[in-house]
Amino acid sequence: MTDASPDVSSDVSTHPTSSGASAADGGFDNDNVQATSIADSARDYVNRLRGGDMGSLPAILGLVFLVIVFASLNDRFLTTYNMANLVVQASSIIVLAMGLVFVLLLGEIDLSAGVAGGASATIIALMLIDYDWTWWLATLAGLATGAVIGLAIGALVSFLGIPSFVVTLAFFLALQAVPLRLIGSGGSLRFNDEVLRGLSIKNVPVTAGWIAAVLIVAVFAGLSLWRYRSLSSRGLVHQPLGLVVLKIAVLAVIVLGLTALLSANRAPNPNLFDISGVPWVAPVVIALLLFWTFVLTKTRFGRHLYAVGGNAEAARRAGINVRRMRISAFVICSSMAAISGLLSASYTGKVSPGSGGGNVLLYAVAAAVIGGTSLFGGRGRAIDAVIGGLVIATIPNGLGLLNQAAYINFVVTGGVLLLAASVDAISRRRRSSAGV
């Protein structure tokens, strides 16, 4: 996806910018520093924190704080039923935020992402109802709709030089006409396809869920150990074996623990019926997370995206096609918005003229920023959207269980976003003063 020669692109890919590299690494993943023990890795991580590389740590601490507060105030918060409901509620925001990460990495913004998802979901519903298409053909039509929207936005921004704020604001206004024209004011379309609706209301069989969980841990462990052996055998910079094993153990605890939690019967009356298994929407989000994490961290496209976000002019001089990268980012964002719109329609069971409007986009942007993606470009990961999306979903979920007034939700969410943006700005200033 670039016109750069292999030598130039390799050089840019390895060191796009210091911020980009650290953003791609994240957590303890600092491959630019040789650590011989877990203690050395911990010191490296602390040094990066002092240098302003906070990553997703504030969001993780915030999520833990919210969980502790809500769990202490209401004993229903940590029930398996509510945890499964929280996963489903957060899914559409997480997916939309994941798409926005690509645009934010370039220092751009897409104000139309929410309504683009609503327009795409409308197309899916119409294909299912009026034309009797199969669910996968209708889904492809919705994804194509999102991709075309992103292509148009990206072309206007890249070739005409119109600020993305203006272009996407225009699309935000125009795209609201699509469901309004196709559905009509006050109307709605049922979203009752067995497969697509089942993403939110059905669960993975318990046995299949356990098999998938074990496979995820086994594959991660195999790849991590293979990478460690490969780098160490060639004398290249690598993480200490203890840290690799610790990461595998942490992932195993999280994945297997959540699987065990959601595999239990969470029905309000377990004697009458059974509700067990991981919601189908969870594997969808996990698959998207793994795919986009691979794209951002292990491909030339991802490294060039960080390079353009860190310094577009330097990337252009290195031979990277900056226009193509911008267009690709907007296409990915709008395509992910289409998936988000589908998941939202699956959860509500319908598509209406207001789908994707309201605060949907604002929550998604907030999720990405809260998770650790920088508004200034060059820093962000797909996992940021997941962490931030869980924070955004936890607030109304917990406050709802406490029977708090609706306005409290907006106040708390706004405060959390302001805090996250402040942390981002302060971290950026500290990196700049440290010469990073």
N, C-alpha and C positions, 0 to 999 in steps of 0.2 A: 504494500500500500504506500510505497514511497519510491521516488526516483533516485534515491541516494545509492551510491556504490556500496558494496558489502563492507569495505574498510571504514567508510565514513559512518554508515548506519550503525556498525558495530561499536564505534567509538561513542556515538551519541546515545546508543541504547544502554551502554554500560554506565554512563554518567550524564543523564539528561540534564539534571540539575541536582543540587544537593537535596533540595526539598522533595523533588520527585522521587529520588532514590529512597529516601527514608519513608516516604508515603507508600511506596510500593512494598517496602519491607515491613514496617510496622511492628509493634510489640517488641519482642526480643530478636526479631529477624534482621539483624544488622550484619550482612555478609561482608561489609567493608572493613570489619574489625576482627582480627584473629583473637578468639577467646579460647582459653584452654580448660576452663571449668565453668560451672554454673555461677560461681561467685564472680568470675571475671565478666560473664555475660550480664549479671545483675548490675555490676558497676558500670558497664557500658551503657546499659539502659538508663540508669540514674543520671549519667552524664548527658545523655540525650534529652532527658526530661529537664535538666537544668539549662540546656541549650535552647529550650523552647519546643522540642519535638514531643508534644503531649500525646499525639495519636488519638486513639479512642478511649484512653484512660479516664478522662472526665465523664464521658458518657457511661462507661461501665460502672463507675462509682455512683453516678446519679441513678442508674437503673437499680443498683443494689440498695441504695438509700430509699427509693420509692417502694421497692418490694418490702423492705423491712417496715416502713411506716404503715403501708396499707395492710400488711399481714398482722401487725400489732393492733390495728384499729378494727379489723373485721376478720373473723376467723374463716369466712367463706372465700377470701381472696386467693389463698394457696390451694384450694380444692382442685382436684383434677378436672372437674367440669369447667371451672372458671379459667384454668390454664389453657385448656383446649379452645375455649371461646376466645381467649386473648390472642392466641396464635392466628385464628381465622380473622379476627378483627384487624390485626396488624398487617396481614398479608398484602392487601392492595396498596397500602401506603409504602410498605417496604419495597415492593416491586417498582412503584413509580419513583421513589427516592433513588433506587439503584440506577434507573435510567438517567436521572438528573445528575448523578455523580459524574457521568461522562461529559456533560455540558459544563458543569461547575469546574471540572479539572482544567478547562480551557479559559476559565475566568468569564464565561458567558452565562446566560440565564435563559430558561425556556418557560415563559409565563403561560403558554398554551398547552402544556403537557396534560393537565387535568382534563380539560375539555376535549383534547385529542383522544384521550382514553374513552370519554363518554361517546364521542362520535364513532369511534371504532366499535365499541360495544353495541351501538345502535345498528351498525352494518351487520354485525354478527347475528343479532336478534332477528333482523329482517330476513337474512338469508335462511335462518332456521324456520321462521314462521311462514313467510310469503313464498319462498322458493323451495322449501322442503330439502335444503341441503343437509348433508351429513355434518356432524359437529366439527370434524377436522377441516372440511372444506370451508365452512363458515368461519372457523378460527383463522385460517389462512387469509380469507378475505379481510378480516379485521386487522390482522398483522400487516397486510399489504396497504390498507388504508393508513395505518400509523406510519409506515415507512415512507409513503408518498408525502404525507404531511411534513415529516422530518426532512425529506429531500428538498421540498420547496423552501422550507425555512432556512436550511443550510445553504442553499444556492443564493438566496437573497442576502444572507449575512456575508457569505464568502466572496461572491462575485460583484455585488453592488456596494458592499461595505456599509450597509445599513446596520446600526447597532441592534444586537439581538433583543434588547429590551423592547425596542420599537416594533420590530418584526413580529416577535411572539405576542406582544400586546395586541397587534392587529389580528393575528390568528386566534388569539383568545376570544376576541369579540366575534369574529366571523364564524368560528367553528361551533359556537353555541346555536347557530342557525340550523346546523345539520340535523340534530335530533328534533328540534322544534318543527322543522319543515317535514321531516319523515314521520314523526309520531303525532304531532299536533299539540297545541297548548292544553295542558291538563291531562293528556293521555299517557299511556305507558304500554310497554311491550313485555309480555311474560318471558322470563328467561328460565324455562323449565326443561331444557334438554337434560336427559338423564346423566350424561357424562359431565357436561359443563356445570350444571347445578350441583352435581355430586361432589365437585371440588371443595365446596364449603360445608355441605350437610352430610357427607359420607366419610367413612374412615378406612384407612388401609387395614386389611386383615391383620390380626395380631401377629400371626406367624410370619407373614411377609414383612411386617414392620421390623421384627427382630432380625430377620435375615438381612434386610437392608442396613440396619444399624451396625451389625457385625461386619458387613462388607465395607461400610464406610470407614470404620476404624481399622480394619485389616489393610485396606488399600492405602490409607493415609500412612499407616505404620510402615508398610512395604516401601512406598515411595520415599518416605523420610529417611529410612535406613539405607536404601539404595543410594540416595543423593549423598548422604554422609560418607558412605564407603567410596563412592566415585570421586568425591572431592578430596578426601583424605589420601586415597591411593595415588592421586596425581600431585599431591603436595600443594593443593589450592586452599584458599581461605575457606574455613568451614566452622560450623558450630560444634561445641563439645558434645560428645555422645550423651552425657548426662542430661543436657538441655533437650536434645532430640527425644530421649526417652520420656522426659518430663512432659513435653508437648503431647506426645502420644497418650500418656496417662491422663492428662487433663481432657483431651478430646474424648477419650473413652468414657470418662466419668460423665461428661456432659451429654454425649449422644446416648449412651446406654441408660443413664439416669432418666433422661427425658422420655426415652422409649418405654422404660418401665412405668413411669408415671402415667403416660397416656395410654398404656396398654391395659390399665385397670378399668373395671366397670365404673363409669362416672355417671350413670343414670341417677336422677333424683330418687327413683324407687327401684333399686337394683333387683328386687324380687319379681318385678313385673316385666321388665325388658332390659336389654343389654346395650350400652353405648361404650364401646372400647376400641382402641386403636388410634393411631396417629391420623389426624385429619388429612385428607388427600392434598390439601393446599400446601401443607408443609413440605412434602417432597418436591413440589413445583418450585417453591422458593429456594430450597436447598440446591436444586439442580441449577437454577439461574445464578445463585451465589457462586457455586463452584465453577461454572462456565465463565462468568465475567471476571472472577478472580484469576483464572488461568489466562484469560485474554490480557488483562492488565499487567500481570507480573511475569508471564512466561512467553510473550509474543513480541515481535518487532512493533506491531501496531500499538500495543500498550505502552511500550517504552517511548515510542515517538509521541504518543498522546501526552505523557508526562513532560516530555521535552518541549512540546509546543506550549503547554500550560505554564511551564517554568520560564521560558523565554522564547516567544514566537519568532523573533528576528534571528536569534542564534540558531534556532531549529531550521529556519528557512535557508540560512547560509550553509548549514551542514547538509543540505540536500533534501530535507523533508518537505513533502508537498503539504504545506500548511492548510491550503484550501480544502484539499481532500480530507484531511483530518477533521476539520471543522464540520464539513458536511456529514462525515461518518458519525460524528458524535451526536448530531441532531437526529440523524436517522435512527440510531440506537435508542436515543431518549424517547422519541415518539413511538417506536415499536414496543418498547417496554411499557409506555403509557397505554398502548392497546391491550397488553396483557393485564395491566393493572385494572383497566376498565372492565375486562372480562371477569376478573376475580371479584370486583366490586358488584357486578351484576349477578354473579353466582351467589354472593352472600345475601343480597337483598331480594333476589328472585325476579328482578324486573329491570327494565331500562326506561328512563323517563327523560323529558327535556332538560331536567336539571342534573342529570348524571355527569359527574366529573367537575361540576361547578362548585360554588360555595368556597369552603376552606380546604378542599382536597389538595390543590397545588401548594397552598401555604404550609399545610401539614407535611407534605412530602419534602419541600425545601427545608423545613425545620428539621425533619428527620435526618437528612443528609448532613446538615451543618452540625446538629447536636452530636451525630455519630463521629464527627472529626474531619469531614471534608471542608476544605478551606474555600471561602467565598472569593479569595484572591487568585485562585487557580494554582495548578501544579501539585496539589496535595489532596488525596482522597483514595478510598478503596471501596470495593463493593460491600465489604463487611460493615462499613460505616452506616450504610442504609439500613442494615438489619438491626444493629444496635440502636440507632436513632429511632427507627420505626417502632421498636419495642418500647422505648421510652415514651414516644408520642401516644401509643395505644394504651400503655399502662395508666397514664394519668386519667383519662375519662373512665376507664374500666374501674379503677380503684375508687374514684370519686362517686361513680354511679352506685357502687356497693354501699357507700357511706351516705347515700341519699342527699348529696350536696347539690346546691343550685347550679344550673347550667353555666352561669357566668363565671363561677369559680374555675371551671375547666379552662376557659379562655385565659383567665388571669395567670393560672399556674403554667399553662403551656407557653404563653408569651414570656413569662419570666425565665423559664428554662431555656428558651431560644435565645433570649438576650444574654443570659449567662454564658451559653455556648459560644455565641458570636464574640463576646468579650474575651473569653479564653483564647479563641482563635486569633484575635487581634493582638493580644498581649504576647502570645507565643510567637507570632510573626515578628513582633518588635524585638523580642529577645534573640531570635535567630539572626535578625539583621544586625543587631549590636554585637553579636558574637561572630559575625562574618560568615555565617552559614548560608 
